[in-house]
Amino acid sequence: MTFVLPSTLRHWVGDASEVKVFAVADHSTTQPTLGGALDTLRRTHPKLEGRLRDDYGRIRRHISMFVCGENARRIGGLDCVLPPGAEVYVLPAIG
């Protein structure tokens, strides 16, 4: 799956506009989730992941993530299922 980043977060990944990670399901009977993809991102790009989640592992208040065009907070948050080839757009939240 691919995280598509705004310019304000690209510094943490060598100015790349996208970061691809391999999203894996927690169990053989489940599908990959946004939370699982962020766990993978933490291993590959810990400084970026630290900008996206707070100390409790939740998506930071000032960050919005859109999974296939839907706001992740409205479709299950970290538990929302990622279809194969999913793109997650990361944006600063608008007040």
Phi, psi and omega in degrees: 000165186233130169266125177258122191251146173283164183301330182293341180252355184291335179306324185283352180229036178067033179067019176284144179274344180222149174230124179261135175226157178268110181272124183240141177289150179292325182226163182293343182260003181243171178253161178299146181237167176299318179300318178296321178294321177292327175298318177295318178300324179299323180286326184266328181219070186299326180292322177292313182300325178294339177275344184261329181239149180275186182295343179263002179087003179274156175297131181301148182302325184271010179242135172244142177235132180246118180260113180051042176089355181250139177296122184302326180297333182269349183237030174115359179059229181295340181271359182293140184282138177258118176288162178305135179074018184300146171246129178247114178273125180255125183223148171296136181293144178261126185292000000 
